[in-house]
Amino acid sequence: HTPWTLEVRSYLDDTGPNPVPKRISMDRPPTEKAIIFVKKLEYKDEPWPDKSLELDLPDQTEIRLLKDVQP
């Protein structure tokens, strides 16, 4: 299997010791790719509500557990 590559292309804030990524690209040639755009980073004093952690996926989405992937 071809390994995944992860690339941070830009930052929301690149000052200080912990820069905040703005665009994260994950790629596994020739056909698999994912891009995450971070619009805003918010720190909370309490846990996120369960409803806020839900994600509606398109019908044709294939779900893979990354923890079970062997090199």
ROVO-989021 format. One line per 5 residues: number of its first residue (from 1); for each residue x, y, z of N, C-alpha, C. Coordinates in Angstrom, 2 decimals, padded with zeros to 5 digits. Example, Ala and Ser with C-alpha at 12.3 -4.5 7.8 and 13.67 -1.06 7.14 Angstrom:
<rs>
1 = 013.19 -005.69 007.80 012.30 -004.50 007.80 013.20 -003.30 007.80 | 012.85 -002.25 007.08 013.67 -001.06 007.14 012.90 000.03 007.87
</rs>
This chain:
<rs>
1 = 000.83 -001.20 000.00 000.00 000.00 000.00 000.87 001.25 000.00 | 000.43 002.24 -000.73 001.11 003.53 -000.74 000.78 004.25 000.56 | 001.76 004.83 001.25 001.47 005.54 002.49 000.78 006.88 002.25 | 000.06 007.35 003.25 -000.55 008.67 003.22 000.52 009.72 003.48 | 000.37 010.88 002.86 001.21 012.03 003.20 000.30 013.11 003.75
6 = 000.79 013.86 004.68 000.04 014.95 005.30 000.85 016.22 005.13 | 000.17 017.28 004.67 000.86 018.54 004.43 000.03 019.69 004.98 | 000.66 020.56 005.76 000.03 021.80 006.22 000.49 022.88 005.27 | -000.48 023.53 004.59 -000.11 024.49 003.55 -000.14 025.94 004.01 | -000.95 026.25 005.00 -001.01 027.62 005.49 -001.51 027.61 006.93
11 = -001.40 028.75 007.58 -001.75 028.84 008.99 -002.72 029.99 009.24 | -003.64 029.77 010.21 -004.51 030.86 010.66 -003.66 031.89 011.39 | -002.77 031.38 012.23 -001.90 032.24 013.03 -000.58 031.50 013.17 | 000.48 032.08 012.66 001.77 031.39 012.74 002.71 032.05 013.74 | 002.15 032.84 014.66 002.96 033.46 015.69 002.93 032.59 016.94
16 = 003.96 032.68 017.73 003.99 031.92 018.96 004.48 030.50 018.75 | 004.56 029.74 019.84 005.13 028.39 019.78 004.20 027.33 019.17 | 002.88 027.60 019.09 001.92 026.61 018.58 001.10 027.19 017.43 | 001.65 027.22 016.21 000.88 027.75 015.08 -000.37 026.92 014.82 | -001.43 027.57 014.37 -002.72 026.92 014.10 -002.86 026.69 012.60
21 = -002.91 025.41 012.15 -003.04 025.13 010.72 -004.37 025.68 010.15 | -004.32 026.17 008.92 -005.51 026.63 008.22 -005.96 025.60 007.18 | -005.01 024.97 006.51 -005.33 023.98 005.46 -004.44 022.76 005.66 | -005.09 021.61 005.82 -004.36 020.35 006.00 -004.76 019.44 004.84 | -003.78 018.98 004.10 -004.03 018.13 002.94 -003.48 016.73 003.23
26 = -004.32 015.70 003.01 -003.89 014.31 003.16 -004.04 013.65 001.79 | -003.02 012.91 001.39 -003.00 012.38 000.03 -002.39 010.98 000.02 | -003.02 010.10 -000.76 -002.46 008.76 -001.01 -002.70 008.47 -002.49 | -001.67 008.70 -003.30 -001.82 008.50 -004.74 -002.19 007.07 -005.07 | -002.89 006.85 -006.16 -003.23 007.83 -007.17 -004.60 008.48 -007.00
31 = -005.47 007.97 -006.12 -006.85 008.48 -006.14 -007.40 008.99 -004.81 | -006.74 008.75 -003.70 -007.33 009.13 -002.42 -006.76 010.45 -001.91 | -007.68 011.35 -001.52 -007.27 012.67 -001.07 -008.32 013.24 -000.12 | -007.87 013.95 000.89 -008.77 014.64 001.81 -008.14 015.99 002.15 | -008.96 017.01 002.23 -008.49 018.34 002.59 -009.36 018.85 003.73
36 = -008.71 019.34 004.77 -009.42 019.91 005.92 -009.09 021.40 005.96 | -010.13 022.23 006.00 -009.96 023.67 006.15 -010.40 024.05 007.56 | -009.53 024.70 008.31 -009.86 025.17 009.65 -010.25 026.63 009.53 | -011.50 026.93 009.84 -011.99 028.30 009.72 -011.75 029.10 011.00 | -011.86 028.40 012.13 -011.73 029.11 013.39 -011.35 028.10 014.47
41 = -010.54 028.52 015.42 -010.16 027.66 016.54 -010.71 028.30 017.80 | -011.50 027.54 018.53 -012.11 028.03 019.77 -011.73 027.13 020.92 | -011.27 027.71 022.00 -011.00 026.94 023.21 -012.22 027.03 024.10 | -012.60 025.90 024.71 -013.78 025.87 025.57 -013.37 025.46 026.98 | -014.10 025.98 027.95 -013.86 025.62 029.35 -014.62 024.37 029.75
46 = -015.54 023.92 028.89 -016.35 022.74 029.18 -016.34 021.82 027.96 | -016.68 020.54 028.12 -016.69 019.62 026.97 -017.70 020.06 025.90 | -017.39 019.71 024.66 -018.31 019.99 023.56 -019.57 019.15 023.73 | -020.74 019.71 023.44 -021.97 018.91 023.47 -021.90 017.81 022.39 | -022.46 016.64 022.69 -022.45 015.53 021.74 -023.00 015.93 020.37
51 = -024.05 016.73 020.35 -024.68 017.16 019.09 -023.68 017.94 018.22 | -022.79 018.69 018.85 -021.81 019.48 018.10 -020.72 018.62 017.47 | -020.60 017.38 017.89 -019.57 016.49 017.37 -020.08 015.58 016.25 | -021.36 015.70 015.90 -021.93 014.88 014.85 -021.54 015.41 013.47 | -021.42 014.50 012.51 -021.07 014.87 011.15 -021.93 014.05 010.20
56 = -022.75 014.73 009.40 -023.57 014.06 008.39 -022.71 013.80 007.16 | -022.58 012.54 006.79 -021.77 012.15 005.64 -022.65 011.84 004.43 | -022.15 012.09 003.22 -022.90 011.73 002.02 -023.16 010.22 001.98 | -024.22 009.80 001.28 -024.62 008.40 001.21 -023.52 007.46 000.73 | -022.68 007.88 -000.19 -021.67 007.02 -000.78 -020.33 007.02 -000.03
61 = -020.30 007.60 001.17 -019.06 007.70 001.93 -018.60 006.33 002.43 | -017.33 006.01 002.19 -016.74 004.77 002.69 -015.99 005.09 003.98 | -016.35 004.42 005.05 -015.74 004.69 006.36 -014.65 003.66 006.62 | -013.47 004.14 007.00 -012.34 003.27 007.32 -011.81 003.65 008.71 | -011.51 002.66 009.51 -010.92 002.90 010.82 -009.42 002.98 010.67
66 = -008.83 004.14 010.94 -007.40 004.32 010.74 -006.57 003.56 011.75 | -007.11 003.31 012.93 -006.33 002.61 013.95 -006.06 001.15 013.57 | -006.84 000.60 012.64 -006.65 -000.79 012.22 -005.75 -000.93 011.01 | -005.25 000.16 010.48 -004.41 000.12 009.28 -003.01 -000.36 009.67 | -002.54 -001.34 008.94 -001.20 -001.89 009.18 -000.27 -001.42 008.07
71 = 000.98 -001.07 008.42 001.93 -000.62 007.37 002.31 -001.73 006.43
</rs>
